[in-house]
Amino acid sequence: MAKQKLIGISGSLRKASTNSKLLAEAARLFGDCDYTEADIRFPLYDADEEQANGVPAAVQKVADQIADADAVLISTVEYNKGPSGVLKNALDWISRVDGTPWSGKPLAVMSAAAGRAGGERAQLILRSFMVPFRPRILQGPEIHLANSSNAFDDNDRLTGEMYVKELTELMTSLRAEIGR
């Protein structure tokens, strides 16, 4: 049996992003799988540019990765009480491809942020952004990683028993959702 494919989308482009670390930990806790983190360094969405040149190859690549994956993980940082602009831009671009790569796709949403709420507002907004795409969004457990710069050890493993337990439960739920 082939390994299940997961694609992760981080709402942060930072090299040492705690959202990327959280996605990697989610994939590790998911178990044996092929995991890829999407590169969402897309140009800003511009309808005139799209009309003149079509959907950029980088956007089409991520859309194809989503379509090919068994499930998607998204982790968002919280900037000014919402998801990052780079994540919203990526979602806007991906919405422009032919086909419906998100439709019916199991999706686990999480957030990591510096504040004590762990990106809770950003995650709520992100969930609403996903509604038009019609993925199968898992409802919980919700992962809001607070004080995220102090939440990983030197090997980028998640610390905090509660967070590990809840992320493991979320990945167990994702596995079950893939099997439905």
BELVEN-V330548 format. One record per residue. N is the residue number from 1. RES is the residue in three letters. PHI is phi in whole degrees, -180 to 180 (* if undefined). PSI is psi in whole degrees, 0 to 359 (none if undefined). OMEGA is omega in whole degrees, 0 to 359 (NA if undefined). Layout:
n: <N & N>
res: <RES & RES>
phi: <PHI & PHI>
psi: <PSI & PSI>
omega: <OMEGA & OMEGA>
//
This chain:
n: <1 & 2 & 3 & 4 & 5 & 6 & 7 & 8 & 9 & 10 & 11 & 12 & 13 & 14 & 15 & 16 & 17 & 18 & 19 & 20 & 21 & 22 & 23 & 24 & 25 & 26 & 27 & 28 & 29 & 30 & 31 & 32 & 33 & 34 & 35 & 36 & 37 & 38 & 39 & 40 & 41 & 42 & 43 & 44 & 45 & 46 & 47 & 48 & 49 & 50 & 51 & 52 & 53 & 54 & 55 & 56 & 57 & 58 & 59 & 60 & 61 & 62 & 63 & 64 & 65 & 66 & 67 & 68 & 69 & 70 & 71 & 72 & 73 & 74 & 75 & 76 & 77 & 78 & 79 & 80 & 81 & 82 & 83 & 84 & 85 & 86 & 87 & 88 & 89 & 90 & 91 & 92 & 93 & 94 & 95 & 96 & 97 & 98 & 99 & 100 & 101 & 102 & 103 & 104 & 105 & 106 & 107 & 108 & 109 & 110 & 111 & 112 & 113 & 114 & 115 & 116 & 117 & 118 & 119 & 120 & 121 & 122 & 123 & 124 & 125 & 126 & 127 & 128 & 129 & 130 & 131 & 132 & 133 & 134 & 135 & 136 & 137 & 138 & 139 & 140 & 141 & 142 & 143 & 144 & 145 & 146 & 147 & 148 & 149 & 150 & 151 & 152 & 153 & 154 & 155 & 156 & 157 & 158 & 159 & 160 & 161 & 162 & 163 & 164 & 165 & 166 & 167 & 168 & 169 & 170 & 171 & 172 & 173 & 174 & 175 & 176 & 177 & 178 & 179 & 180>
res: <MET & ALA & LYS & GLN & LYS & LEU & ILE & GLY & ILE & SER & GLY & SER & LEU & ARG & LYS & ALA & SER & THR & ASN & SER & LYS & LEU & LEU & ALA & GLU & ALA & ALA & ARG & LEU & PHE & GLY & ASP & CYS & ASP & TYR & THR & GLU & ALA & ASP & ILE & ARG & PHE & PRO & LEU & TYR & ASP & ALA & ASP & GLU & GLU & GLN & ALA & ASN & GLY & VAL & PRO & ALA & ALA & VAL & GLN & LYS & VAL & ALA & ASP & GLN & ILE & ALA & ASP & ALA & ASP & ALA & VAL & LEU & ILE & SER & THR & VAL & GLU & TYR & ASN & LYS & GLY & PRO & SER & GLY & VAL & LEU & LYS & ASN & ALA & LEU & ASP & TRP & ILE & SER & ARG & VAL & ASP & GLY & THR & PRO & TRP & SER & GLY & LYS & PRO & LEU & ALA & VAL & MET & SER & ALA & ALA & ALA & GLY & ARG & ALA & GLY & GLY & GLU & ARG & ALA & GLN & LEU & ILE & LEU & ARG & SER & PHE & MET & VAL & PRO & PHE & ARG & PRO & ARG & ILE & LEU & GLN & GLY & PRO & GLU & ILE & HIS & LEU & ALA & ASN & SER & SER & ASN & ALA & PHE & ASP & ASP & ASN & ASP & ARG & LEU & THR & GLY & GLU & MET & TYR & VAL & LYS & GLU & LEU & THR & GLU & LEU & MET & THR & SER & LEU & ARG & ALA & GLU & ILE & GLY & ARG>
phi: <* & -70 & -66 & -72 & -104 & -118 & -119 & -110 & -125 & -97 & -80 & -126 & -94 & -58 & -58 & -101 & -58 & -72 & -70 & -66 & -63 & -64 & -62 & -62 & -66 & -60 & -63 & -63 & -73 & -62 & 110 & -58 & -159 & -97 & -114 & -132 & -97 & -67 & -98 & -107 & -82 & -95 & -66 & -61 & -64 & -146 & -60 & -65 & -64 & -63 & -64 & -75 & -124 & 79 & -74 & -59 & -58 & -64 & -68 & -60 & -60 & -67 & -60 & -66 & -64 & -63 & -60 & -81 & -76 & -79 & -160 & -123 & -117 & -127 & -126 & -117 & -78 & -116 & -118 & 52 & 71 & -150 & -65 & -68 & -62 & -64 & -70 & -61 & -60 & -62 & -63 & -62 & -64 & -62 & -66 & -92 & -77 & -68 & 87 & -133 & -62 & -84 & -57 & 75 & -78 & -60 & -137 & -108 & -111 & -149 & -150 & -137 & -151 & -69 & -73 & -76 & -90 & 66 & 86 & -57 & -67 & -61 & -66 & -61 & -66 & -58 & -58 & -69 & -61 & -80 & -52 & -63 & -83 & 62 & -77 & -95 & -80 & -67 & -91 & 169 & -69 & -78 & -112 & -122 & -80 & -86 & 48 & -63 & -67 & -112 & -100 & -127 & -85 & -66 & -101 & 63 & -91 & -65 & -105 & 93 & -56 & -62 & -65 & -63 & -61 & -69 & -67 & -62 & -63 & -63 & -70 & -64 & -64 & -65 & -57 & -64 & -67 & -61 & -74 & -75>
psi: <134 & 150 & 146 & 146 & 128 & 140 & 135 & 142 & 117 & 134 & 6 & 137 & 355 & 142 & 316 & 36 & 129 & 338 & 320 & 321 & 318 & 320 & 316 & 320 & 321 & 315 & 320 & 315 & 337 & 322 & 197 & 112 & 166 & 115 & 134 & 135 & 126 & 147 & 108 & 34 & 71 & 156 & 160 & 139 & 132 & 113 & 325 & 318 & 318 & 317 & 322 & 321 & 358 & 187 & 129 & 148 & 323 & 323 & 313 & 322 & 313 & 319 & 319 & 322 & 319 & 311 & 324 & 340 & 154 & 333 & 162 & 142 & 133 & 132 & 129 & 141 & 166 & 118 & 121 & 44 & 20 & 176 & 162 & 154 & 324 & 323 & 315 & 318 & 317 & 316 & 319 & 314 & 313 & 330 & 346 & 353 & 158 & 145 & 185 & 78 & 333 & 336 & 120 & 2 & 128 & 134 & 126 & 127 & 139 & 173 & 150 & 129 & 163 & 328 & 171 & 345 & 353 & 25 & 22 & 315 & 318 & 320 & 320 & 316 & 317 & 316 & 320 & 326 & 328 & 341 & 313 & 338 & 343 & 42 & 173 & 90 & 122 & 141 & 348 & 176 & 148 & 137 & 110 & 92 & 106 & 156 & 48 & 335 & 345 & 16 & 2 & 148 & 187 & 343 & 14 & 27 & 139 & 133 & 168 & 106 & 319 & 315 & 318 & 316 & 313 & 322 & 322 & 317 & 319 & 319 & 327 & 317 & 322 & 316 & 315 & 320 & 324 & 321 & 349 & none>
omega: <181 & 176 & 175 & 182 & 175 & 171 & 178 & 177 & 179 & 177 & 179 & 178 & 183 & 180 & 181 & 183 & 176 & 174 & 175 & 177 & 179 & 177 & 179 & 177 & 178 & 179 & 178 & 181 & 175 & 181 & 185 & 181 & 170 & 183 & 176 & 172 & 182 & 173 & 183 & 176 & 183 & 171 & 175 & 180 & 180 & 183 & 177 & 178 & 178 & 180 & 182 & 189 & 181 & 179 & 179 & 180 & 180 & 178 & 180 & 179 & 180 & 178 & 177 & 177 & 178 & 181 & 183 & 184 & 173 & 180 & 181 & 173 & 173 & 174 & 183 & 168 & 175 & 175 & 177 & 176 & 178 & 176 & 180 & 176 & 181 & 178 & 178 & 178 & 179 & 179 & 178 & 180 & 183 & 178 & 184 & 181 & 174 & 180 & 183 & 186 & 182 & 192 & 178 & 183 & 174 & 184 & 173 & 182 & 178 & 179 & 175 & 183 & 182 & 185 & 185 & 178 & 174 & 178 & 183 & 180 & 179 & 181 & 178 & 179 & 178 & 179 & 179 & 176 & 186 & 185 & 182 & 182 & 175 & 170 & 174 & 185 & 176 & 183 & 178 & 3 & 179 & 178 & 176 & 186 & 182 & 178 & 193 & 179 & 178 & 187 & 182 & 177 & 183 & 178 & 181 & 174 & 180 & 175 & 182 & 184 & 181 & 181 & 179 & 180 & 182 & 178 & 175 & 177 & 179 & 180 & 174 & 177 & 179 & 177 & 180 & 181 & 176 & 182 & 181 & NA>
//
